[in-house]
């Protein structure tokens, strides 16, 4: 496909995505047949099909063949989106200090909002998560992120949740494992319990302070991304 047609397909895909959002994102609904949508957006079938390929890649929708078929509105997967963001940040070789700068800010704010907005049921769920955390974290390092994602969920802000999911996933990949996973789990749980205590009691300022401090304390356990050696690196090594 020529460059002009590809650009046109990108514009059409973006317009379809905006139209779906304006409709309230009716997941599962057919918004039109290929013929009807080609006519609506005033493009060739080739351009429209390229636009659909982009839409399917973005998990906005998919074409369903056959009678009654057409472009079906999809439901984007937050985990896949967060993973894509994490992969991009890995590609840019974001440093641990840069990662924690934004993570401590966003998670601190999420904790503040959680203390203000959480429902009674969510506060109970957070308490139970902390009470049962040590055994899960001792068995799997992935359990450590459950607390952070729960707090992000309790902020009732989907943008904050998505960013935290991305940053937590990236940080977990960089964590240098300790010899005793259980000892690490016990220490982590003590801190999580203090943060949860502030959130459950509704002390938003204290929740924000404790979460930010906790995230920043992760720094020494984060490995740095591998970067390509430069001429300057070689000269430094020679000067030794």
QUISUL-V643393 format. One record per residue. RES is the residue in one letter. SS is DSSP state (h for helix, s for strand, l for the rest). BURIAL is b if it has 24 or more other ideal C-beta (glycine too) atoms within 12 Angstrom, else e. Layout:
res=RES ss=SS burial=BURIAL
res=RES ss=SS burial=BURIAL
//
This chain:
res=X ss=l burial=e
res=X ss=l burial=e
res=X ss=h burial=e
res=X ss=h burial=e
res=X ss=h burial=e
res=X ss=h burial=e
res=X ss=h burial=e
res=X ss=h burial=b
res=X ss=h burial=b
res=X ss=h burial=b
res=X ss=h burial=e
res=X ss=h burial=b
res=X ss=h burial=b
res=X ss=h burial=e
res=X ss=h burial=b
res=X ss=h burial=b
res=X ss=h burial=b
res=X ss=h burial=e
res=X ss=h burial=b
res=X ss=h burial=b
res=X ss=h burial=e
res=X ss=h burial=e
res=X ss=l burial=e
res=X ss=l burial=e
res=X ss=l burial=e
res=X ss=l burial=e
res=X ss=l burial=e
res=X ss=l burial=e
res=X ss=l burial=e
res=X ss=s burial=b
res=X ss=l burial=b
res=X ss=l burial=b
res=X ss=l burial=e
res=X ss=h burial=b
res=X ss=h burial=e
res=X ss=h burial=e
res=X ss=h burial=b
res=X ss=h burial=b
res=X ss=h burial=e
res=X ss=h burial=e
res=X ss=h burial=b
res=X ss=l burial=e
res=X ss=l burial=b
res=X ss=l burial=e
res=X ss=h burial=e
res=X ss=h burial=e
res=X ss=h burial=b
res=X ss=h burial=b
res=X ss=h burial=b
res=X ss=h burial=b
res=X ss=h burial=b
res=X ss=h burial=b
res=X ss=h burial=b
res=X ss=h burial=b
res=X ss=h burial=b
res=X ss=h burial=e
res=X ss=h burial=e
res=X ss=l burial=b
res=X ss=l burial=e
res=X ss=l burial=b
res=X ss=s burial=b
res=X ss=s burial=b
res=X ss=s burial=b
res=X ss=s burial=e
res=X ss=l burial=e
res=X ss=l burial=e
res=X ss=l burial=e
res=X ss=l burial=e
res=X ss=l burial=e
res=X ss=s burial=b
res=X ss=s burial=b
res=X ss=s burial=b
res=X ss=s burial=b
res=X ss=l burial=b
res=X ss=l burial=e
res=X ss=l burial=b
res=X ss=l burial=e
res=X ss=h burial=b
res=X ss=h burial=e
res=X ss=h burial=e
res=X ss=h burial=b
res=X ss=h burial=b
res=X ss=h burial=e
res=X ss=h burial=e
res=X ss=h burial=b
res=X ss=h burial=b
res=X ss=h burial=e
res=X ss=h burial=e
res=X ss=h burial=b
res=X ss=h burial=b
res=X ss=h burial=e
res=X ss=l burial=e
res=X ss=l burial=e
res=X ss=l burial=b
res=X ss=l burial=e
res=X ss=h burial=b
res=X ss=h burial=e
res=X ss=h burial=e
res=X ss=h burial=b
res=X ss=h burial=b
res=X ss=h burial=e
res=X ss=h burial=b
res=X ss=h burial=b
res=X ss=h burial=b
res=X ss=h burial=e
res=X ss=h burial=b
res=X ss=h burial=b
res=X ss=h burial=b
res=X ss=h burial=b
res=X ss=h burial=b
res=X ss=h burial=b
res=X ss=h burial=b
res=X ss=h burial=b
res=X ss=h burial=b
res=X ss=h burial=b
res=X ss=h burial=b
res=X ss=h burial=b
res=X ss=l burial=b
res=X ss=l burial=e
res=X ss=h burial=e
res=X ss=h burial=e
res=X ss=h burial=b
res=X ss=h burial=b
res=X ss=h burial=e
res=X ss=h burial=b
res=X ss=h burial=b
res=X ss=h burial=b
res=X ss=h burial=e
res=X ss=h burial=b
res=X ss=h burial=b
res=X ss=h burial=e
res=X ss=l burial=e
res=X ss=h burial=b
res=X ss=h burial=b
res=X ss=h burial=e
res=X ss=h burial=b
res=X ss=h burial=b
res=X ss=h burial=e
res=X ss=h burial=e
res=X ss=l burial=e
res=X ss=h burial=b
res=X ss=h burial=e
res=X ss=h burial=b
res=X ss=h burial=b
res=X ss=h burial=b
res=X ss=h burial=b
res=X ss=h burial=b
res=X ss=h burial=b
res=X ss=h burial=b
res=X ss=h burial=b
res=X ss=h burial=b
res=X ss=h burial=b
res=X ss=h burial=b
res=X ss=h burial=b
res=X ss=l burial=b
res=X ss=l burial=e
res=X ss=l burial=e
res=X ss=h burial=e
res=X ss=h burial=e
res=X ss=h burial=b
res=X ss=h burial=b
res=X ss=h burial=b
res=X ss=h burial=b
res=X ss=h burial=b
res=X ss=h burial=b
res=X ss=h burial=b
res=X ss=h burial=b
res=X ss=h burial=b
res=X ss=h burial=b
res=X ss=h burial=b
res=X ss=h burial=b
res=X ss=h burial=b
res=X ss=h burial=b
res=X ss=h burial=b
res=X ss=s burial=b
res=X ss=l burial=e
res=X ss=l burial=e
res=X ss=l burial=e
res=X ss=l burial=e
res=X ss=l burial=e
res=X ss=h burial=e
res=X ss=h burial=e
res=X ss=h burial=e
res=X ss=h burial=b
res=X ss=h burial=b
res=X ss=h burial=e
res=X ss=h burial=b
res=X ss=h burial=b
res=X ss=h burial=b
res=X ss=h burial=e
res=X ss=h burial=b
res=X ss=h burial=b
res=X ss=h burial=b
res=X ss=h burial=b
res=X ss=h burial=b
res=X ss=h burial=b
res=X ss=h burial=b
res=X ss=h burial=b
res=X ss=h burial=b
res=X ss=h burial=b
res=X ss=h burial=e
res=X ss=l burial=e
res=X ss=l burial=e
res=X ss=h burial=b
res=X ss=h burial=e
res=X ss=h burial=e
res=X ss=h burial=b
res=X ss=h burial=b
res=X ss=h burial=b
res=X ss=h burial=b
res=X ss=h burial=b
res=X ss=h burial=b
res=X ss=h burial=e
res=X ss=h burial=b
res=X ss=h burial=b
res=X ss=h burial=b
res=X ss=l burial=e
res=X ss=l burial=b
res=X ss=h burial=b
res=X ss=h burial=e
res=X ss=h burial=e
res=X ss=s burial=b
res=X ss=l burial=e
res=X ss=l burial=e
res=X ss=l burial=e
res=X ss=l burial=e
res=X ss=l burial=e
res=X ss=l burial=e
res=X ss=l burial=e
res=X ss=l burial=e
res=X ss=h burial=e
res=X ss=h burial=e
res=X ss=h burial=e
res=X ss=h burial=e
res=X ss=h burial=e
res=X ss=h burial=e
res=X ss=h burial=e
res=X ss=h burial=e
res=X ss=h burial=e
res=X ss=l burial=e
//
